[in-house]
Amino acid sequence: MNPKLWAVIPAAGSGRRFSQTELKQYQIIQGQTVLQHTVARLNCLPLSGYVLASSENDSIIHTLKFAQSEKAHFCEGGAERVNSVLNALQYLSQFASLDDLVLVHDAARPCVTQDCLNQLVNAAIQEKSSAILAIPVRDTLKRVEEQNTISQTVSRHDLWQAQTPQIAKLGVLKAAIEQALLSDINITDEASALEYIGETVKVVQGRSDNIKITYADDLELAKLILSSQK
């Protein structure tokens, strides 16, 4: 019997690189917010439910109509992304099994495909392992130091660019993040916390169009991708 599947979407960030005044997750594409598109993509999976972790002063999130709204749960986010994820995991722990699988996905990644989602979940179940979507680094990488001067060309051999969703057992991921935070480890994604406790994390090759909207021009690219995926 397969474990239940849940999703966590941290949506409390201010996204200052996108705009000083507007939140990227509430930008409109094809009549819906970025966050609504993201939630709809995740609900292509047979989720038991999903948790949106938002800022306490977020006046928009509760006004939106989400896909599979009967499965939606809400909790307060934290100061950083990792705190929002941990809050959501602690919330989930009140009614989900610690052996259930949890997908953590960026609120501003609305273009992830159903095929990639299915491959990720299947890999986690079949391999009995945590897993992430990622793509091989394609471009030449440069290490840049003082005054924007190149100091070194970095080999891209064996380098992959991490994406989300990232999937793990609820109990394992919650413990990993708690331990990493206690040890003051820099946690940039769920995999970095899992790596810290020695958990094996598999890589499932994703797609380059699974972009994260970070800067203002990324929004235009997301519009084009979503239009082309229709």
Secondary structure as GFF3:
##gff-version 3
##sequence-region A 1 230
A	DSSP	beta_strand	5	11	.	.	.	ID=ss1
A	DSSP	three_ten_helix	24	26	.	.	.	ID=ss2
A	DSSP	beta_strand	28	29	.	.	.	ID=ss3
A	DSSP	beta_strand	32	33	.	.	.	ID=ss4
A	DSSP	alpha_helix	34	42	.	.	.	ID=ss5
A	DSSP	beta_strand	49	54	.	.	.	ID=ss6
A	DSSP	three_ten_helix	61	63	.	.	.	ID=ss7
A	DSSP	three_ten_helix	69	71	.	.	.	ID=ss8
A	DSSP	beta_strand	72	76	.	.	.	ID=ss9
A	DSSP	alpha_helix	81	92	.	.	.	ID=ss10
A	DSSP	beta_strand	101	104	.	.	.	ID=ss11
A	DSSP	alpha_helix	114	127	.	.	.	ID=ss12
A	DSSP	beta_strand	130	136	.	.	.	ID=ss13
A	DSSP	beta_strand	141	144	.	.	.	ID=ss14
A	DSSP	three_ten_helix	146	148	.	.	.	ID=ss15
A	DSSP	beta_strand	150	154	.	.	.	ID=ss16
A	DSSP	beta_strand	160	169	.	.	.	ID=ss17
A	DSSP	alpha_helix	170	182	.	.	.	ID=ss18
A	DSSP	alpha_helix	190	196	.	.	.	ID=ss19
A	DSSP	beta_strand	201	205	.	.	.	ID=ss20
A	DSSP	alpha_helix	216	229	.	.	.	ID=ss21
###
